[in-house]
Amino acid sequence: MDERHEDERNARERKKRNIAIALVLGGLVLLFFLMTMVRLGGHVAEWFD
């Protein structure tokens, strides 16, 4: 029974770690997107004229 408890605890910890990694990656994607938009400014629409 103790081994089963350890497996469940490890699974919970792994899930929390995976969620934290996903949030960090999502934050980096958002940061890079915002940095790109700031650097490009409003000139993106001019490319398609």
Secondary structure, DSSP 8 states (H G I E B T S, - for coil): -HHHHHHHHHHHHHHHHHHHHHHHHHHHHHHHHHHHHHHHTTTTGGGG-
